[in-house]
Amino acid sequence: MIQNNVPFWKIGMWMIILALSLANISLLWSLGGEATVADNNVNEKKPMSLDLTYIKDPGCPDCFNIELVESELGRLAVAIGDKEILESTSSAGKKLIEKYAITKLPTVIIEGKINENATLAELWPRIGKVVDGVFILTDVQPPYMDLETGTKRGDFGIVLLTDLSCKECYDVTLHQNALEGLAMVTDKIEIYDAATPSAKKYIKDYKIVKLPTLIVTGDADAYPGFKQVWPGVGTNEPDGAYVFRSVEQMGTYRDLETGKVVVVAK
């Protein structure tokens, strides 16, 4: 297995496409991207204060860091009043989950004058629900716990196949950077050269004809941006894997059928 130490040197077209699909898939990016100068000017005169209650599943320590919401609210000049962190197994946590029909964890419940900020008032129904003047985040970024099925969503791994004999070929770690740009982060990473037995098996099993490429395994379908973009760049295999096919979008590659290197203009 090759060590993943190749630096990120080029932004491929796929990374740009994936990055564009980030819009409105979670509170973190929505809050960070929709603040207006007008709202900030108003808040400078009269800071808005909101109370936050986080509910987390103790069985999912690597779930989405819901507390990032706090810093994003701060970017809108929103002051944080009372803050509480509850576990879903606690009495208080269970009551809130039942009261607000919460189906995904972690989540945040926001109370106060939630509609005082025009930007937030418009945003709330797009990323969650408002019940009796209280906002509950429902558009939770993976990984998260699905309380209806009792399963964790968003666990995935990647296999990067490269060709060390092709010095001109694009940097296969561009795929990893692209996924990270979509908030898809994993420590389950395998990198193989085309000459290794593992790579040869992947190439045969998935009828791969161009290298480098990416194989995604696991619950990548839980990520809305990935689900939206993938049909245009890759295939869904019968065993559940996702194989990237549009390698020409990334840069120069080797055609395994002809053995030739296909140079793509930068």
N, C-alpha and C positions, 0 to 999 in steps of 0.2 A: 504494500500500500504506500502511496506517495504522501508525503507530509504536505499539509495545506499551508504553504508558506509563500505562495506566489502573490505579489502585491497587486492591488487593484489598479489597473493602468488605463482602462478604456471603458467608457459608458456605452453599452450596446443598445440597439434600438429596443430590444425587449425590455430592458431595464426602464427605459423611458416610458414605454407603454404601461408597464406594471405600476410605476410610480404615479402615473396619471389616474389609475383606478383607485387610489387611496381615498379619494374625496368621499366624505360623509359615511365611512364605514365604522367609525367609532367616535366616542365623545372626545377622545384625545385629539384627533386630527380636526374634528369639526370645530371644537373650541379654539384650537390654535390657528385655524385658517380663516375664521369668519369675524374676527374682531374688527370693528370699524373705528376710524379716528373720532367720529362723532360720539360714539359710545364712550370711548376712553376720556374724551373731554368732559362729558357729563359726570363720569365716575370720579374724575379728579376733584370735582366740586363736592360731591356727596357720595363717598364710598358705599358700595352695596355690600351687605353682609348676609351670608347664607350659612346655615347649619348643615353639616354633613354627617351621615351615618353610613359607614362602610359595612358590608356583610361579606365575609369570606368563608370559603370552605376549607377547614383545616387539613383536609385530605388532599388538597391541591396547592402545595406551596409554590409551584412554578406556573400557576395560572397568571393571567394578565395582571399587571401591577395597577390595580384600580386607583391607588393613591396618587397616580400621576394626574388624575383629574384635578386634584387640588392645585397643582402648579399651573395647570392650564387655565383654571378659573382666575388665578392670580394675574395672568397675562391680560385678563379683561378688567383688571383693577377691582376684582371682587374680593372683599375681605372674608376670611373664614371665621365664623363665630364658634359655636360649639362643635366639637368633633368627637365621634365615637366609632370605635372599631369593634364589631361583633362577629363572633363565629356562628356559622349556620346551625351548629349543634346546641347553642345556648338557648335558654328559654326566650330571651328577648329576640334573638335572631329568628327563631322558629315562628314567633308571633308576627314579626314583620313580613316574613316570607309568605305566611298564610294571608295576612291582611292585604297585601299588595299583589298577590298571585305571582310571585317572583319565580321565574323558571330557569334563570341563568345566574351563576355566581362566578367571580365576584361581581358585586354591583354597588351602587351608591344611591342613597336616598337624600334628596336635597330639599331643605325646608327654609322658609323665610319669604321675603317678597321676591319670589322667583321671576316675576314678570316685570320687575322694575327696569331691567336692562332690556332694551328692544331687541338686541341681537340674540340674547338668550331666550327671550319669549318666543321668537320665531324658531329657534333651534330645538327647544324641548320636544315638541311632537314628532320631530324627525328622527330622534335618537332614543326616545323613550316614551313614557306616558305620564300624564299629570292626573293625580287622583286627590280630590279635595284640597287642591292648592299645593300638593306635594309632588315633586318630580322623582320618578324612579327610572334609572337607566335600564333599558332592555336591549339596546344594540351593543352587546358586550363583545369586545375584541377577543378572539381566541389567543391562547388556550383558555377554556372556561369549563365549568361543570354544568351539564345539562341535568337539571333536577327532575325533569319528566322521565328521562331514561336512566338516570343514575350513572351516566357515563361522562368521561372527560372528552371534550371535543378539541381538535386542533393539534394533536400529537402527530408529528411526521418526521421523516428522515430523508436525506438526499444521497444520491450516488452520482459522483462526477466522473465521467469517462473522458480521458484525454489521450493524446498521442505524443509522447515525448520525442518521437523522431521528426515531428513537424514543428520546427522552430518558428515558422511563420503563423501557425494557427493561433486563433484567439485564446485568451486566458480563460480557462474553464471556470475559474473562481468568479467570473463575472456573474454567473448564474446565482451563486450564493449571495453576492451583493444585491442582485435584483430582488431576490426573495426577502432579504433583510429590509430592503426599501419598502416592502409591502408588509412589514412587521411580522414576517414569518422567520422566526429564529429557531434554530435547532442545534443541538450538540451531537446529533446522530448524523455524522458526515463520513462518507467513504469516498476515497479518490483512487482510481485505478488507471494504470497505463494500458493502452490497447493490447500490448503484448502479454499481459498477465492472464492466467486462467479465468479469474473472476470477470475481467472485462470481456473476454471472449464469450463467456456464457451469457452475459447480458446482451451482447451484440447479436448472438444467435437467437436467444429467446425472444427479443423484441424487434428482430429484423432491422437493426440499426445500420444505416448506410452512410452516415456522416458523423465525423468526430472533429472536435469535442462535442459532448452533449450532457444533458442532465436527466436523471431519473428521480422522480419524487415518489416516495412511498408513505402510506399512512393517511391520516385524515386531513389532507390539504384542502378538501372540498369545504371544510368549515370556514375557510377564509373567503369572503365574498369577492374580493378583488381577484384572487387567483381563479376562482370559479368562473368569473366573467371573462377573463383574458385567455385562459388556457385553450379553449376550442380553436382559437386563431393561431396558436403556436405549437401545439402538441397533441398527443393522442392519449386516450384513456384505454389502458390495457385490460384484458379480461380478468387478470389477477388483482386489479385495483391500482396498479402502478400508473404513473403519468410519465410519458417519455417526450422530451422536447425534440421537435423535428425541424423547426425553422432556423437551423443553425446559420444560414446565410445572413440572417438579421444581426447576428452577433459579430461576424467578421470572417476572416480566412479560415478554411477548414479542409479536411481531407475527405475525399470521396472514396469510400471503402470498396466500391464496386469497380472503379477504374484505377485506384491506388494513387490518383493524382491529387495534388494540392490545388484547391480552387481559391484563387486570390480575390478577395472582396475589397473594393476600394474603400479607404477610410473616409 
